Amino acid sequence: MQAQVVQMLRISAKDEKMVEEFHRIHAEAKKLGFARIFRSPTLFEDIVKSILLCNCTWGRSLEMAEALCDLRQHCGKKGSKRKRRSGDGPKAVDDDRWQMSRNFPTPKEIACLDEETLNRHCNLGYRASIVLDVARNIENGNLNLEDFESAMSDASWIRQRLLKIKGFGPFTVANIMMCLGFYQYIPVTVKHLDGKLHFLSHKWTRFQS
């Protein structure tokens, strides 16, 4: 639990050093007290939420994330009944806890679902197949997220490895990289916004002249 809190709030020694370095070159950020981009408790959750950001509004992303947290309440009911009929008391209790929890689902919990069920409860659209592939690859050992956490000094390797995952484009990967502490890769939408602002600024300058 403590390790998760440290990760989520970015309060490790490494994070503190990065914040200090950023504040040295950005006095306004230091004055306003910002620099940290908070994370989820697990890299899997960070990855899924990065996928949910694609091709939709921020509000829609939040709806899908909340639906995933409610997934246990929807999908736990059938399992709970099966466990009770089998007469396996301890497992039934564990299943009830699973059903009542609103925590983000684990790779194992998502991997056991099919795309239709996931979409019916969470309405992820095309993202459902991507999320399922990630969860199943983690469960069958084809994707080890610890590799990314342990290779924190090699941003290029991490990025290239992420880009090879089915459904992961530059935007998704850039968001995951920021969660891992690499900020040199800017999400595509930011570039688009910057380009539009530059275009509008140029037109306004010409209009004034």
Contacts in CASP RR format, 6 or more apart in sequence:
PFRMAT RR
TARGET T0000
AUTHOR 0000-0000-0000
METHOD contacts of the structure
MODEL  1
MQAQVVQMLRISAKDEKMVEEFHRIHAEAKKLGFARIFRSPTLFEDIVKS
ILLCNCTWGRSLEMAEALCDLRQHCGKKGSKRKRRSGDGPKAVDDDRWQM
SRNFPTPKEIACLDEETLNRHCNLGYRASIVLDVARNIENGNLNLEDFES
AMSDASWIRQRLLKIKGFGPFTVANIMMCLGFYQYIPVTVKHLDGKLHFL
SHKWTRFQS
4 41 0 8 1.000
4 42 0 8 1.000
5 11 0 8 1.000
6 12 0 8 1.000
7 39 0 8 1.000
7 41 0 8 1.000
8 38 0 8 1.000
8 39 0 8 1.000
8 40 0 8 1.000
8 41 0 8 1.000
9 36 0 8 1.000
9 38 0 8 1.000
10 19 0 8 1.000
10 36 0 8 1.000
10 37 0 8 1.000
10 38 0 8 1.000
10 39 0 8 1.000
15 36 0 8 1.000
18 35 0 8 1.000
18 181 0 8 1.000
19 35 0 8 1.000
19 36 0 8 1.000
22 29 0 8 1.000
22 35 0 8 1.000
23 29 0 8 1.000
23 30 0 8 1.000
23 35 0 8 1.000
26 35 0 8 1.000
29 35 0 8 1.000
37 178 0 8 1.000
37 179 0 8 1.000
37 181 0 8 1.000
39 46 0 8 1.000
39 179 0 8 1.000
40 46 0 8 1.000
40 49 0 8 1.000
40 104 0 8 1.000
40 179 0 8 1.000
41 104 0 8 1.000
42 104 0 8 1.000
42 145 0 8 1.000
43 145 0 8 1.000
43 148 0 8 1.000
43 149 0 8 1.000
43 179 0 8 1.000
43 180 0 8 1.000
44 106 0 8 1.000
44 107 0 8 1.000
44 134 0 8 1.000
44 135 0 8 1.000
44 138 0 8 1.000
44 145 0 8 1.000
45 104 0 8 1.000
46 176 0 8 1.000
46 179 0 8 1.000
47 134 0 8 1.000
47 145 0 8 1.000
47 176 0 8 1.000
48 68 0 8 1.000
48 104 0 8 1.000
48 131 0 8 1.000
48 134 0 8 1.000
49 61 0 8 1.000
49 65 0 8 1.000
50 172 0 8 1.000
50 175 0 8 1.000
50 176 0 8 1.000
50 179 0 8 1.000
51 127 0 8 1.000
51 130 0 8 1.000
51 131 0 8 1.000
51 134 0 8 1.000
51 167 0 8 1.000
51 172 0 8 1.000
52 61 0 8 1.000
52 64 0 8 1.000
52 65 0 8 1.000
52 124 0 8 1.000
52 127 0 8 1.000
53 61 0 8 1.000
53 171 0 8 1.000
53 172 0 8 1.000
53 175 0 8 1.000
54 127 0 8 1.000
54 171 0 8 1.000
54 172 0 8 1.000
56 64 0 8 1.000
63 123 0 8 1.000
64 122 0 8 1.000
64 123 0 8 1.000
64 124 0 8 1.000
64 127 0 8 1.000
65 104 0 8 1.000
67 121 0 8 1.000
67 122 0 8 1.000
67 123 0 8 1.000
67 124 0 8 1.000
68 104 0 8 1.000
68 105 0 8 1.000
68 122 0 8 1.000
69 102 0 8 1.000
69 103 0 8 1.000
69 104 0 8 1.000
69 105 0 8 1.000
70 102 0 8 1.000
70 121 0 8 1.000
71 105 0 8 1.000
71 109 0 8 1.000
71 110 0 8 1.000
71 118 0 8 1.000
71 121 0 8 1.000
71 122 0 8 1.000
72 98 0 8 1.000
72 99 0 8 1.000
72 100 0 8 1.000
72 101 0 8 1.000
72 102 0 8 1.000
72 103 0 8 1.000
72 105 0 8 1.000
72 109 0 8 1.000
73 99 0 8 1.000
73 100 0 8 1.000
73 102 0 8 1.000
74 121 0 8 1.000
75 109 0 8 1.000
75 113 0 8 1.000
75 117 0 8 1.000
75 121 0 8 1.000
76 95 0 8 1.000
76 98 0 8 1.000
76 99 0 8 1.000
77 99 0 8 1.000
79 95 0 8 1.000
80 92 0 8 1.000
80 95 0 8 1.000
80 96 0 8 1.000
80 99 0 8 1.000
83 89 0 8 1.000
83 91 0 8 1.000
83 92 0 8 1.000
83 95 0 8 1.000
84 92 0 8 1.000
98 109 0 8 1.000
107 134 0 8 1.000
107 135 0 8 1.000
107 136 0 8 1.000
107 138 0 8 1.000
107 139 0 8 1.000
108 135 0 8 1.000
108 139 0 8 1.000
110 118 0 8 1.000
110 131 0 8 1.000
110 132 0 8 1.000
110 135 0 8 1.000
111 132 0 8 1.000
111 135 0 8 1.000
111 136 0 8 1.000
111 138 0 8 1.000
111 139 0 8 1.000
113 132 0 8 1.000
114 132 0 8 1.000
115 128 0 8 1.000
115 129 0 8 1.000
115 132 0 8 1.000
118 124 0 8 1.000
118 128 0 8 1.000
118 131 0 8 1.000
118 132 0 8 1.000
119 125 0 8 1.000
119 128 0 8 1.000
122 128 0 8 1.000
124 131 0 8 1.000
130 166 0 8 1.000
130 167 0 8 1.000
130 168 0 8 1.000
133 165 0 8 1.000
133 166 0 8 1.000
133 167 0 8 1.000
134 143 0 8 1.000
134 165 0 8 1.000
137 143 0 8 1.000
137 165 0 8 1.000
138 144 0 8 1.000
138 145 0 8 1.000
143 165 0 8 1.000
147 161 0 8 1.000
148 158 0 8 1.000
148 161 0 8 1.000
148 162 0 8 1.000
148 180 0 8 1.000
149 180 0 8 1.000
151 157 0 8 1.000
151 158 0 8 1.000
152 180 0 8 1.000
152 181 0 8 1.000
155 177 0 8 1.000
155 182 0 8 1.000
155 184 0 8 1.000
155 185 0 8 1.000
158 177 0 8 1.000
158 180 0 8 1.000
158 182 0 8 1.000
159 173 0 8 1.000
159 177 0 8 1.000
159 182 0 8 1.000
159 185 0 8 1.000
162 168 0 8 1.000
162 172 0 8 1.000
162 173 0 8 1.000
162 176 0 8 1.000
162 177 0 8 1.000
163 169 0 8 1.000
163 170 0 8 1.000
163 173 0 8 1.000
168 176 0 8 1.000
170 185 0 8 1.000
170 187 0 8 1.000
170 188 0 8 1.000
171 187 0 8 1.000
171 188 0 8 1.000
171 189 0 8 1.000
173 185 0 8 1.000
174 185 0 8 1.000
174 186 0 8 1.000
174 187 0 8 1.000
174 188 0 8 1.000
175 187 0 8 1.000
177 183 0 8 1.000
177 184 0 8 1.000
177 185 0 8 1.000
178 185 0 8 1.000
178 187 0 8 1.000
END
